[in-house]
Amino acid sequence: MRTISTKILSTSNTKGTRVKATVSEGKESITMSYDHGLNADKNHMAVATALAEKLGWRERLLGGHTDGGMVFVVNCDLSRSLYTIGA
C-alpha cells in the first residue's frame, strides 16, 4: 500500500513555515511554502497532491490526521489489502 505522510515545518531564521510530504516507499519528498490563504488541512492536502502528481500516481488519496501531521493512502481495493481491521 502506498502512503504519503505530511508535516508542518516551523519557521526558521531563513525560511517561512512550510509543509513537507514524504512517500513511504522511498526517499521521494516535496516541500512547499505554507499558504496562509488555506487552512492547515488544505495545506497538507495540497502538498500530498503535488507529491502524488510528481510520482505519476493517478488514484484518489484518502487522508487522516496523525499526531505529527497527516497521512494519505492511495484509494485501493480493500479486498486486496494485506491487513483488514474489523468485520
PyMOL Python script that loads the backbone (N, CA, C, O; Angstrom):
from pymol import cmd

cmd.read_pdbstr("""\
ATOM      1  N   MET A   1       0.851  -1.172   0.000  1.00  0.00           N
ATOM      2  CA  MET A   1       0.000   0.000   0.000  1.00  0.00           C
ATOM      3  C   MET A   1       0.898   1.237   0.000  1.00  0.00           C
ATOM      4  O   MET A   1       1.843   1.331   0.784  1.00  0.00           O
ATOM      5  N   ARG A   2       0.601   2.150  -0.858  1.00  0.00           N
ATOM      6  CA  ARG A   2       1.394   3.373  -0.971  1.00  0.00           C
ATOM      7  C   ARG A   2       0.820   4.453  -0.050  1.00  0.00           C
ATOM      8  O   ARG A   2      -0.393   4.652   0.004  1.00  0.00           O
ATOM      9  N   THR A   3       1.699   5.142   0.669  1.00  0.00           N
ATOM     10  CA  THR A   3       1.261   6.211   1.563  1.00  0.00           C
ATOM     11  C   THR A   3       2.146   7.438   1.419  1.00  0.00           C
ATOM     12  O   THR A   3       3.298   7.362   0.993  1.00  0.00           O
ATOM     13  N   ILE A   4       1.564   8.568   1.790  1.00  0.00           N
ATOM     14  CA  ILE A   4       2.284   9.840   1.858  1.00  0.00           C
ATOM     15  C   ILE A   4       2.027  10.420   3.236  1.00  0.00           C
ATOM     16  O   ILE A   4       0.878  10.533   3.664  1.00  0.00           O
ATOM     17  N   SER A   5       3.101  10.789   3.936  1.00  0.00           N
ATOM     18  CA  SER A   5       2.991  11.458   5.229  1.00  0.00           C
ATOM     19  C   SER A   5       3.317  12.934   5.049  1.00  0.00           C
ATOM     20  O   SER A   5       4.225  13.289   4.298  1.00  0.00           O
ATOM     21  N   THR A   6       2.572  13.791   5.743  1.00  0.00           N
ATOM     22  CA  THR A   6       2.823  15.225   5.664  1.00  0.00           C
ATOM     23  C   THR A   6       3.027  15.795   7.054  1.00  0.00           C
ATOM     24  O   THR A   6       2.496  15.281   8.038  1.00  0.00           O
ATOM     25  N   LYS A   7       3.812  16.873   7.120  1.00  0.00           N
ATOM     26  CA  LYS A   7       4.026  17.555   8.394  1.00  0.00           C
ATOM     27  C   LYS A   7       4.361  19.017   8.138  1.00  0.00           C
ATOM     28  O   LYS A   7       4.831  19.396   7.065  1.00  0.00           O
ATOM     29  N   ILE A   8       4.102  19.823   9.160  1.00  0.00           N
ATOM     30  CA  ILE A   8       4.423  21.250   9.115  1.00  0.00           C
ATOM     31  C   ILE A   8       5.869  21.432   9.554  1.00  0.00           C
ATOM     32  O   ILE A   8       6.298  20.851  10.552  1.00  0.00           O
ATOM     33  N   LEU A   9       6.613  22.229   8.818  1.00  0.00           N
ATOM     34  CA  LEU A   9       7.976  22.615   9.199  1.00  0.00           C
ATOM     35  C   LEU A   9       7.925  24.048   9.704  1.00  0.00           C
ATOM     36  O   LEU A   9       7.474  24.949   8.997  1.00  0.00           O
ATOM     37  N   SER A  10       8.386  24.252  10.918  1.00  0.00           N
ATOM     38  CA  SER A  10       8.315  25.570  11.554  1.00  0.00           C
ATOM     39  C   SER A  10       9.181  26.598  10.838  1.00  0.00           C
ATOM     40  O   SER A  10      10.116  26.264  10.111  1.00  0.00           O
ATOM     41  N   THR A  11       8.843  27.829  11.066  1.00  0.00           N
ATOM     42  CA  THR A  11       9.617  28.951  10.547  1.00  0.00           C
ATOM     43  C   THR A  11      11.039  28.894  11.102  1.00  0.00           C
ATOM     44  O   THR A  11      11.246  28.606  12.281  1.00  0.00           O
ATOM     45  N   SER A  12      12.006  29.170  10.244  1.00  0.00           N
ATOM     46  CA  SER A  12      13.409  29.238  10.685  1.00  0.00           C
ATOM     47  C   SER A  12      13.907  30.669  10.489  1.00  0.00           C
ATOM     48  O   SER A  12      13.133  31.554  10.124  1.00  0.00           O
ATOM     49  N   ASN A  13      15.181  30.889  10.728  1.00  0.00           N
ATOM     50  CA  ASN A  13      15.764  32.218  10.526  1.00  0.00           C
ATOM     51  C   ASN A  13      15.777  32.630   9.061  1.00  0.00           C
ATOM     52  O   ASN A  13      15.816  33.819   8.744  1.00  0.00           O
ATOM     53  N   THR A  14      15.746  31.644   8.167  1.00  0.00           N
ATOM     54  CA  THR A  14      15.862  31.952   6.737  1.00  0.00           C
ATOM     55  C   THR A  14      14.641  31.553   5.911  1.00  0.00           C
ATOM     56  O   THR A  14      14.507  31.990   4.768  1.00  0.00           O
ATOM     57  N   LYS A  15      13.746  30.729   6.468  1.00  0.00           N
ATOM     58  CA  LYS A  15      12.590  30.250   5.700  1.00  0.00           C
ATOM     59  C   LYS A  15      11.319  30.386   6.509  1.00  0.00           C
ATOM     60  O   LYS A  15      11.326  30.258   7.733  1.00  0.00           O
ATOM     61  N   GLY A  16      10.227  30.650   5.807  1.00  0.00           N
ATOM     62  CA  GLY A  16       8.922  30.713   6.442  1.00  0.00           C
ATOM     63  C   GLY A  16       8.388  29.315   6.729  1.00  0.00           C
ATOM     64  O   GLY A  16       9.064  28.319   6.468  1.00  0.00           O
ATOM     65  N   THR A  17       7.185  29.246   7.263  1.00  0.00           N
ATOM     66  CA  THR A  17       6.536  27.971   7.545  1.00  0.00           C
ATOM     67  C   THR A  17       6.336  27.209   6.242  1.00  0.00           C
ATOM     68  O   THR A  17       5.942  27.779   5.224  1.00  0.00           O
ATOM     69  N   ARG A  18       6.614  25.916   6.293  1.00  0.00           N
ATOM     70  CA  ARG A  18       6.495  25.072   5.109  1.00  0.00           C
ATOM     71  C   ARG A  18       5.736  23.794   5.467  1.00  0.00           C
ATOM     72  O   ARG A  18       5.562  23.467   6.641  1.00  0.00           O
ATOM     73  N   VAL A  19       5.294  23.085   4.442  1.00  0.00           N
ATOM     74  CA  VAL A  19       4.643  21.784   4.619  1.00  0.00           C
ATOM     75  C   VAL A  19       5.413  20.783   3.764  1.00  0.00           C
ATOM     76  O   VAL A  19       5.681  21.031   2.589  1.00  0.00           O
ATOM     77  N   LYS A  20       5.767  19.641   4.375  1.00  0.00           N
ATOM     78  CA  LYS A  20       6.561  18.628   3.678  1.00  0.00           C
ATOM     79  C   LYS A  20       5.758  17.340   3.545  1.00  0.00           C
ATOM     80  O   LYS A  20       5.080  16.921   4.483  1.00  0.00           O
ATOM     81  N   ALA A  21       5.842  16.722   2.377  1.00  0.00           N
ATOM     82  CA  ALA A  21       5.222  15.423   2.115  1.00  0.00           C
ATOM     83  C   ALA A  21       6.324  14.434   1.747  1.00  0.00           C
ATOM     84  O   ALA A  21       7.224  14.750   0.970  1.00  0.00           O
ATOM     85  N   THR A  22       6.239  13.229   2.319  1.00  0.00           N
ATOM     86  CA  THR A  22       7.225  12.181   2.062  1.00  0.00           C
ATOM     87  C   THR A  22       6.495  10.888   1.751  1.00  0.00           C
ATOM     88  O   THR A  22       5.521  10.541   2.419  1.00  0.00           O
ATOM     89  N   VAL A  23       6.965  10.175   0.735  1.00  0.00           N
ATOM     90  CA  VAL A  23       6.364   8.892   0.361  1.00  0.00           C
ATOM     91  C   VAL A  23       6.977   7.787   1.215  1.00  0.00           C
ATOM     92  O   VAL A  23       8.156   7.846   1.562  1.00  0.00           O
ATOM     93  N   SER A  24       6.176   6.785   1.551  1.00  0.00           N
ATOM     94  CA  SER A  24       6.629   5.720   2.450  1.00  0.00           C
ATOM     95  C   SER A  24       7.621   4.760   1.798  1.00  0.00           C
ATOM     96  O   SER A  24       8.466   4.194   2.492  1.00  0.00           O
ATOM     97  N   GLU A  25       7.541   4.564   0.484  1.00  0.00           N
ATOM     98  CA  GLU A  25       8.376   3.569  -0.175  1.00  0.00           C
ATOM     99  C   GLU A  25       9.719   4.085  -0.647  1.00  0.00           C
ATOM    100  O   GLU A  25      10.320   3.474  -1.530  1.00  0.00           O
ATOM    101  N   GLY A  26      10.195   5.133  -0.124  1.00  0.00           N
ATOM    102  CA  GLY A  26      11.464   5.625  -0.634  1.00  0.00           C
ATOM    103  C   GLY A  26      11.812   6.978  -0.081  1.00  0.00           C
ATOM    104  O   GLY A  26      11.317   7.406   0.961  1.00  0.00           O
ATOM    105  N   LYS A  27      12.658   7.619  -0.793  1.00  0.00           N
ATOM    106  CA  LYS A  27      13.203   8.894  -0.342  1.00  0.00           C
ATOM    107  C   LYS A  27      12.553  10.092  -1.014  1.00  0.00           C
ATOM    108  O   LYS A  27      12.992  11.223  -0.805  1.00  0.00           O
ATOM    109  N   GLU A  28      11.525   9.874  -1.810  1.00  0.00           N
ATOM    110  CA  GLU A  28      10.880  10.977  -2.526  1.00  0.00           C
ATOM    111  C   GLU A  28      10.132  11.879  -1.549  1.00  0.00           C
ATOM    112  O   GLU A  28       9.410  11.406  -0.671  1.00  0.00           O
ATOM    113  N   SER A  29      10.318  13.183  -1.720  1.00  0.00           N
ATOM    114  CA  SER A  29       9.586  14.148  -0.901  1.00  0.00           C
ATOM    115  C   SER A  29       9.457  15.456  -1.672  1.00  0.00           C
ATOM    116  O   SER A  29      10.112  15.675  -2.691  1.00  0.00           O
ATOM    117  N   ILE A  30       8.602  16.301  -1.156  1.00  0.00           N
ATOM    118  CA  ILE A  30       8.416  17.633  -1.724  1.00  0.00           C
ATOM    119  C   ILE A  30       8.062  18.564  -0.564  1.00  0.00           C
ATOM    120  O   ILE A  30       7.351  18.173   0.362  1.00  0.00           O
ATOM    121  N   THR A  31       8.556  19.777  -0.624  1.00  0.00           N
ATOM    122  CA  THR A  31       8.270  20.773   0.404  1.00  0.00           C
ATOM    123  C   THR A  31       7.715  22.015  -0.273  1.00  0.00           C
ATOM    124  O   THR A  31       8.244  22.472  -1.286  1.00  0.00           O
ATOM    125  N   MET A  32       6.644  22.557   0.295  1.00  0.00           N
ATOM    126  CA  MET A  32       6.006  23.757  -0.256  1.00  0.00           C
ATOM    127  C   MET A  32       5.847  24.792   0.852  1.00  0.00           C
ATOM    128  O   MET A  32       5.726  24.446   2.027  1.00  0.00           O
ATOM    129  N   SER A  33       5.848  26.045   0.469  1.00  0.00           N
ATOM    130  CA  SER A  33       5.557  27.108   1.427  1.00  0.00           C
ATOM    131  C   SER A  33       4.132  26.965   1.933  1.00  0.00           C
ATOM    132  O   SER A  33       3.235  26.583   1.181  1.00  0.00           O
ATOM    133  N   TYR A  34       3.925  27.270   3.209  1.00  0.00           N
ATOM    134  CA  TYR A  34       2.588  27.238   3.801  1.00  0.00           C
ATOM    135  C   TYR A  34       1.772  28.358   3.189  1.00  0.00           C
ATOM    136  O   TYR A  34       2.204  29.511   3.185  1.00  0.00           O
ATOM    137  N   ASP A  35       0.597  28.034   2.671  1.00  0.00           N
ATOM    138  CA  ASP A  35      -0.297  29.018   2.061  1.00  0.00           C
ATOM    139  C   ASP A  35      -1.268  29.505   3.130  1.00  0.00           C
ATOM    140  O   ASP A  35      -2.194  28.785   3.507  1.00  0.00           O
ATOM    141  N   HIS A  36      -1.059  30.724   3.617  1.00  0.00           N
ATOM    142  CA  HIS A  36      -1.893  31.255   4.698  1.00  0.00           C
ATOM    143  C   HIS A  36      -3.320  31.563   4.238  1.00  0.00           C
ATOM    144  O   HIS A  36      -4.172  31.888   5.064  1.00  0.00           O
ATOM    145  N   GLY A  37      -3.588  31.466   2.955  1.00  0.00           N
ATOM    146  CA  GLY A  37      -4.936  31.604   2.436  1.00  0.00           C
ATOM    147  C   GLY A  37      -5.752  30.323   2.580  1.00  0.00           C
ATOM    148  O   GLY A  37      -6.966  30.325   2.374  1.00  0.00           O
ATOM    149  N   LEU A  38      -5.079  29.234   2.932  1.00  0.00           N
ATOM    150  CA  LEU A  38      -5.724  27.942   3.141  1.00  0.00           C
ATOM    151  C   LEU A  38      -5.663  27.571   4.617  1.00  0.00           C
ATOM    152  O   LEU A  38      -4.825  28.091   5.353  1.00  0.00           O
ATOM    153  N   ASN A  39      -6.546  26.673   5.054  1.00  0.00           N
ATOM    154  CA  ASN A  39      -6.420  26.175   6.419  1.00  0.00           C
ATOM    155  C   ASN A  39      -5.361  25.070   6.448  1.00  0.00           C
ATOM    156  O   ASN A  39      -4.834  24.686   5.405  1.00  0.00           O
ATOM    157  N   ALA A  40      -5.054  24.567   7.632  1.00  0.00           N
ATOM    158  CA  ALA A  40      -3.982  23.576   7.779  1.00  0.00           C
ATOM    159  C   ALA A  40      -4.265  22.314   6.976  1.00  0.00           C
ATOM    160  O   ALA A  40      -3.374  21.807   6.293  1.00  0.00           O
ATOM    161  N   ASP A  41      -5.503  21.792   7.048  1.00  0.00           N
ATOM    162  CA  ASP A  41      -5.835  20.571   6.309  1.00  0.00           C
ATOM    163  C   ASP A  41      -5.590  20.740   4.817  1.00  0.00           C
ATOM    164  O   ASP A  41      -5.019  19.861   4.172  1.00  0.00           O
ATOM    165  N   LYS A  42      -6.020  21.868   4.273  1.00  0.00           N
ATOM    166  CA  LYS A  42      -5.855  22.084   2.827  1.00  0.00           C
ATOM    167  C   LYS A  42      -4.390  22.247   2.444  1.00  0.00           C
ATOM    168  O   LYS A  42      -4.006  21.885   1.332  1.00  0.00           O
ATOM    169  N   ASN A  43      -3.563  22.783   3.338  1.00  0.00           N
ATOM    170  CA  ASN A  43      -2.128  22.838   3.072  1.00  0.00           C
ATOM    171  C   ASN A  43      -1.542  21.433   3.009  1.00  0.00           C
ATOM    172  O   ASN A  43      -0.726  21.142   2.135  1.00  0.00           O
ATOM    173  N   HIS A  44      -1.951  20.558   3.931  1.00  0.00           N
ATOM    174  CA  HIS A  44      -1.484  19.168   3.903  1.00  0.00           C
ATOM    175  C   HIS A  44      -1.949  18.483   2.622  1.00  0.00           C
ATOM    176  O   HIS A  44      -1.175  17.764   1.988  1.00  0.00           O
ATOM    177  N   MET A  45      -3.204  18.698   2.238  1.00  0.00           N
ATOM    178  CA  MET A  45      -3.742  18.082   1.027  1.00  0.00           C
ATOM    179  C   MET A  45      -3.007  18.572  -0.220  1.00  0.00           C
ATOM    180  O   MET A  45      -2.743  17.794  -1.136  1.00  0.00           O
ATOM    181  N   ALA A  46      -2.681  19.858  -0.250  1.00  0.00           N
ATOM    182  CA  ALA A  46      -2.005  20.427  -1.422  1.00  0.00           C
ATOM    183  C   ALA A  46      -0.630  19.811  -1.627  1.00  0.00           C
ATOM    184  O   ALA A  46      -0.269  19.467  -2.752  1.00  0.00           O
ATOM    185  N   VAL A  47       0.142  19.668  -0.553  1.00  0.00           N
ATOM    186  CA  VAL A  47       1.487  19.119  -0.707  1.00  0.00           C
ATOM    187  C   VAL A  47       1.430  17.622  -1.006  1.00  0.00           C
ATOM    188  O   VAL A  47       2.260  17.121  -1.764  1.00  0.00           O
ATOM    189  N   ALA A  48       0.471  16.898  -0.428  1.00  0.00           N
ATOM    190  CA  ALA A  48       0.315  15.467  -0.740  1.00  0.00           C
ATOM    191  C   ALA A  48      -0.073  15.279  -2.206  1.00  0.00           C
ATOM    192  O   ALA A  48       0.446  14.389  -2.879  1.00  0.00           O
ATOM    193  N   THR A  49      -0.976  16.110  -2.694  1.00  0.00           N
ATOM    194  CA  THR A  49      -1.392  16.039  -4.095  1.00  0.00           C
ATOM    195  C   THR A  49      -0.228  16.350  -5.026  1.00  0.00           C
ATOM    196  O   THR A  49      -0.054  15.687  -6.048  1.00  0.00           O
ATOM    197  N   ALA A  50       0.567  17.353  -4.678  1.00  0.00           N
ATOM    198  CA  ALA A  50       1.723  17.714  -5.503  1.00  0.00           C
ATOM    199  C   ALA A  50       2.724  16.558  -5.581  1.00  0.00           C
ATOM    200  O   ALA A  50       3.283  16.293  -6.646  1.00  0.00           O
ATOM    201  N   LEU A  51       2.952  15.870  -4.461  1.00  0.00           N
ATOM    202  CA  LEU A  51       3.876  14.738  -4.479  1.00  0.00           C
ATOM    203  C   LEU A  51       3.297  13.577  -5.286  1.00  0.00           C
ATOM    204  O   LEU A  51       4.017  12.937  -6.053  1.00  0.00           O
ATOM    205  N   ALA A  52       2.018  13.304  -5.123  1.00  0.00           N
ATOM    206  CA  ALA A  52       1.378  12.234  -5.895  1.00  0.00           C
ATOM    207  C   ALA A  52       1.491  12.522  -7.395  1.00  0.00           C
ATOM    208  O   ALA A  52       1.782  11.618  -8.178  1.00  0.00           O
ATOM    209  N   GLU A  53       1.266  13.758  -7.791  1.00  0.00           N
ATOM    210  CA  GLU A  53       1.387  14.126  -9.209  1.00  0.00           C
ATOM    211  C   GLU A  53       2.822  13.971  -9.695  1.00  0.00           C
ATOM    212  O   GLU A  53       3.054  13.492 -10.805  1.00  0.00           O
ATOM    213  N   LYS A  54       3.786  14.374  -8.866  1.00  0.00           N
ATOM    214  CA  LYS A  54       5.196  14.226  -9.222  1.00  0.00           C
ATOM    215  C   LYS A  54       5.550  12.756  -9.466  1.00  0.00           C
ATOM    216  O   LYS A  54       6.352  12.440 -10.346  1.00  0.00           O
ATOM    217  N   LEU A  55       4.945  11.865  -8.679  1.00  0.00           N
ATOM    218  CA  LEU A  55       5.216  10.435  -8.796  1.00  0.00           C
ATOM    219  C   LEU A  55       4.373   9.749  -9.868  1.00  0.00           C
ATOM    220  O   LEU A  55       4.567   8.565 -10.142  1.00  0.00           O
ATOM    221  N   GLY A  56       3.446  10.478 -10.473  1.00  0.00           N
ATOM    222  CA  GLY A  56       2.588   9.907 -11.507  1.00  0.00           C
ATOM    223  C   GLY A  56       1.448   9.066 -10.966  1.00  0.00           C
ATOM    224  O   GLY A  56       0.858   8.274 -11.702  1.00  0.00           O
ATOM    225  N   TRP A  57       1.128   9.230  -9.681  1.00  0.00           N
ATOM    226  CA  TRP A  57       0.009   8.499  -9.089  1.00  0.00           C
ATOM    227  C   TRP A  57      -1.281   9.155  -9.528  1.00  0.00           C
ATOM    228  O   TRP A  57      -1.436  10.368  -9.383  1.00  0.00           O
ATOM    229  N   ARG A  58      -2.204   8.383 -10.060  1.00  0.00           N
ATOM    230  CA  ARG A  58      -3.468   8.915 -10.567  1.00  0.00           C
ATOM    231  C   ARG A  58      -4.654   8.562  -9.667  1.00  0.00           C
ATOM    232  O   ARG A  58      -5.747   9.101  -9.843  1.00  0.00           O
ATOM    233  N   GLU A  59      -4.444   7.661  -8.707  1.00  0.00           N
ATOM    234  CA  GLU A  59      -5.532   7.225  -7.837  1.00  0.00           C
ATOM    235  C   GLU A  59      -5.895   8.319  -6.826  1.00  0.00           C
ATOM    236  O   GLU A  59      -5.110   9.225  -6.547  1.00  0.00           O
ATOM    237  N   ARG A  60      -7.106   8.200  -6.293  1.00  0.00           N
ATOM    238  CA  ARG A  60      -7.577   9.133  -5.276  1.00  0.00           C
ATOM    239  C   ARG A  60      -6.826   8.882  -3.971  1.00  0.00           C
ATOM    240  O   ARG A  60      -6.527   7.735  -3.640  1.00  0.00           O
ATOM    241  N   LEU A  61      -6.521   9.942  -3.233  1.00  0.00           N
ATOM    242  CA  LEU A  61      -5.870   9.816  -1.935  1.00  0.00           C
ATOM    243  C   LEU A  61      -6.908   9.959  -0.834  1.00  0.00           C
ATOM    244  O   LEU A  61      -7.792  10.813  -0.906  1.00  0.00           O
ATOM    245  N   LEU A  62      -6.792   9.108   0.194  1.00  0.00           N
ATOM    246  CA  LEU A  62      -7.638   9.201   1.376  1.00  0.00           C
ATOM    247  C   LEU A  62      -6.748   9.628   2.528  1.00  0.00           C
ATOM    248  O   LEU A  62      -5.708   9.012   2.759  1.00  0.00           O
ATOM    249  N   GLY A  63      -7.135  10.673   3.259  1.00  0.00           N
ATOM    250  CA  GLY A  63      -6.269  11.207   4.292  1.00  0.00           C
ATOM    251  C   GLY A  63      -6.887  11.228   5.665  1.00  0.00           C
ATOM    252  O   GLY A  63      -8.108  11.222   5.824  1.00  0.00           O
ATOM    253  N   GLY A  64      -6.012  11.253   6.660  1.00  0.00           N
ATOM    254  CA  GLY A  64      -6.438  11.355   8.043  1.00  0.00           C
ATOM    255  C   GLY A  64      -5.328  11.953   8.887  1.00  0.00           C
ATOM    256  O   GLY A  64      -4.170  12.008   8.473  1.00  0.00           O
ATOM    257  N   HIS A  65      -5.700  12.398  10.072  1.00  0.00           N
ATOM    258  CA  HIS A  65      -4.757  13.065  10.966  1.00  0.00           C
ATOM    259  C   HIS A  65      -3.930  12.074  11.779  1.00  0.00           C
ATOM    260  O   HIS A  65      -4.394  10.986  12.122  1.00  0.00           O
ATOM    261  N   THR A  66      -2.703  12.471  12.075  1.00  0.00           N
ATOM    262  CA  THR A  66      -1.807  11.750  12.976  1.00  0.00           C
ATOM    263  C   THR A  66      -1.327  12.741  14.024  1.00  0.00           C
ATOM    264  O   THR A  66      -1.660  13.925  13.962  1.00  0.00           O
ATOM    265  N   ASP A  67      -0.547  12.261  14.987  1.00  0.00           N
ATOM    266  CA  ASP A  67      -0.007  13.171  16.000  1.00  0.00           C
ATOM    267  C   ASP A  67       0.912  14.225  15.387  1.00  0.00           C
ATOM    268  O   ASP A  67       0.982  15.353  15.874  1.00  0.00           O
ATOM    269  N   GLY A  68       1.614  13.855  14.322  1.00  0.00           N
ATOM    270  CA  GLY A  68       2.586  14.760  13.736  1.00  0.00           C
ATOM    271  C   GLY A  68       2.172  15.448  12.455  1.00  0.00           C
ATOM    272  O   GLY A  68       2.967  16.204  11.897  1.00  0.00           O
ATOM    273  N   GLY A  69       0.973  15.225  11.965  1.00  0.00           N
ATOM    274  CA  GLY A  69       0.536  15.819  10.710  1.00  0.00           C
ATOM    275  C   GLY A  69      -0.631  15.059  10.124  1.00  0.00           C
ATOM    276  O   GLY A  69      -1.671  14.906  10.765  1.00  0.00           O
ATOM    277  N   MET A  70      -0.456  14.580   8.892  1.00  0.00           N
ATOM    278  CA  MET A  70      -1.483  13.768   8.240  1.00  0.00           C
ATOM    279  C   MET A  70      -0.810  12.641   7.482  1.00  0.00           C
ATOM    280  O   MET A  70       0.381  12.703   7.176  1.00  0.00           O
ATOM    281  N   VAL A  71      -1.592  11.604   7.182  1.00  0.00           N
ATOM    282  CA  VAL A  71      -1.126  10.526   6.327  1.00  0.00           C
ATOM    283  C   VAL A  71      -2.201  10.289   5.271  1.00  0.00           C
ATOM    284  O   VAL A  71      -3.397  10.328   5.560  1.00  0.00           O
ATOM    285  N   PHE A  72      -1.755  10.046   4.055  1.00  0.00           N
ATOM    286  CA  PHE A  72      -2.649   9.804   2.923  1.00  0.00           C
ATOM    287  C   PHE A  72      -2.319   8.441   2.345  1.00  0.00           C
ATOM    288  O   PHE A  72      -1.148   8.104   2.171  1.00  0.00           O
ATOM    289  N   VAL A  73      -3.341   7.658   2.049  1.00  0.00           N
ATOM    290  CA  VAL A  73      -3.152   6.357   1.405  1.00  0.00           C
ATOM    291  C   VAL A  73      -3.814   6.410   0.043  1.00  0.00           C
ATOM    292  O   VAL A  73      -4.796   7.122  -0.166  1.00  0.00           O
ATOM    293  N   VAL A  74      -3.255   5.641  -0.876  1.00  0.00           N
ATOM    294  CA  VAL A  74      -3.853   5.542  -2.198  1.00  0.00           C
ATOM    295  C   VAL A  74      -5.132   4.743  -2.056  1.00  0.00           C
ATOM    296  O   VAL A  74      -5.135   3.680  -1.436  1.00  0.00           O
ATOM    297  N   ASN A  75      -6.220   5.243  -2.624  1.00  0.00           N
ATOM    298  CA  ASN A  75      -7.505   4.548  -2.582  1.00  0.00           C
ATOM    299  C   ASN A  75      -7.366   3.248  -3.352  1.00  0.00           C
ATOM    300  O   ASN A  75      -7.325   3.237  -4.582  1.00  0.00           O
ATOM    301  N   CYS A  76      -7.294   2.145  -2.604  1.00  0.00           N
ATOM    302  CA  CYS A  76      -7.088   0.847  -3.241  1.00  0.00           C
ATOM    303  C   CYS A  76      -8.276  -0.058  -2.963  1.00  0.00           C
ATOM    304  O   CYS A  76      -9.160   0.282  -2.177  1.00  0.00           O
ATOM    305  N   ASP A  77      -8.287  -1.184  -3.601  1.00  0.00           N
ATOM    306  CA  ASP A  77      -9.308  -2.206  -3.387  1.00  0.00           C
ATOM    307  C   ASP A  77      -9.055  -2.837  -2.024  1.00  0.00           C
ATOM    308  O   ASP A  77      -8.094  -3.589  -1.862  1.00  0.00           O
ATOM    309  N   LEU A  78      -9.908  -2.540  -1.038  1.00  0.00           N
ATOM    310  CA  LEU A  78      -9.684  -3.029   0.321  1.00  0.00           C
ATOM    311  C   LEU A  78      -9.744  -4.545   0.411  1.00  0.00           C
ATOM    312  O   LEU A  78      -9.209  -5.116   1.361  1.00  0.00           O
ATOM    313  N   SER A  79     -10.373  -5.214  -0.539  1.00  0.00           N
ATOM    314  CA  SER A  79     -10.420  -6.672  -0.502  1.00  0.00           C
ATOM    315  C   SER A  79      -9.047  -7.273  -0.795  1.00  0.00           C
ATOM    316  O   SER A  79      -8.810  -8.448  -0.518  1.00  0.00           O
ATOM    317  N   ARG A  80      -8.146  -6.469  -1.353  1.00  0.00           N
ATOM    318  CA  ARG A  80      -6.794  -6.950  -1.650  1.00  0.00           C
ATOM    319  C   ARG A  80      -5.776  -6.456  -0.637  1.00  0.00           C
ATOM    320  O   ARG A  80      -4.580  -6.685  -0.819  1.00  0.00           O
ATOM    321  N   SER A  81      -6.208  -5.788   0.425  1.00  0.00           N
ATOM    322  CA  SER A  81      -5.307  -5.249   1.439  1.00  0.00           C
ATOM    323  C   SER A  81      -4.591  -6.376   2.164  1.00  0.00           C
ATOM    324  O   SER A  81      -5.117  -7.479   2.312  1.00  0.00           O
ATOM    325  N   LEU A  82      -3.392  -6.077   2.608  1.00  0.00           N
ATOM    326  CA  LEU A  82      -2.656  -7.047   3.408  1.00  0.00           C
ATOM    327  C   LEU A  82      -3.266  -7.219   4.781  1.00  0.00           C
ATOM    328  O   LEU A  82      -3.251  -8.316   5.340  1.00  0.00           O
ATOM    329  N   TYR A  83      -3.797  -6.151   5.321  1.00  0.00           N
ATOM    330  CA  TYR A  83      -4.365  -6.170   6.663  1.00  0.00           C
ATOM    331  C   TYR A  83      -5.759  -5.544   6.637  1.00  0.00           C
ATOM    332  O   TYR A  83      -5.949  -4.456   6.092  1.00  0.00           O
ATOM    333  N   THR A  84      -6.706  -6.220   7.213  1.00  0.00           N
ATOM    334  CA  THR A  84      -8.053  -5.687   7.330  1.00  0.00           C
ATOM    335  C   THR A  84      -8.428  -5.717   8.798  1.00  0.00           C
ATOM    336  O   THR A  84      -8.294  -6.752   9.452  1.00  0.00           O
ATOM    337  N   ILE A  85      -8.894  -4.604   9.320  1.00  0.00           N
ATOM    338  CA  ILE A  85      -9.288  -4.499  10.718  1.00  0.00           C
ATOM    339  C   ILE A  85     -10.793  -4.378  10.769  1.00  0.00           C
ATOM    340  O   ILE A  85     -11.383  -3.604  10.015  1.00  0.00           O
ATOM    341  N   GLY A  86     -11.421  -5.136  11.652  1.00  0.00           N
ATOM    342  CA  GLY A  86     -12.870  -5.065  11.797  1.00  0.00           C
ATOM    343  C   GLY A  86     -13.566  -6.131  10.968  1.00  0.00           C
ATOM    344  O   GLY A  86     -12.937  -6.993  10.354  1.00  0.00           O
ATOM    345  N   ALA A  87     -14.882  -6.037  10.975  1.00  0.00           N
ATOM    346  CA  ALA A  87     -15.697  -7.056  10.309  1.00  0.00           C
ATOM    347  C   ALA A  87     -15.650  -6.974   8.818  1.00  0.00           C
ATOM    348  O   ALA A  87     -16.291  -7.772   8.135  1.00  0.00           O
TER     349      ALA A  87
END
""", "prot")
cmd.dss("prot")
cmd.show_as("cartoon", "prot")
cmd.util.cbc("prot")
cmd.orient("prot")
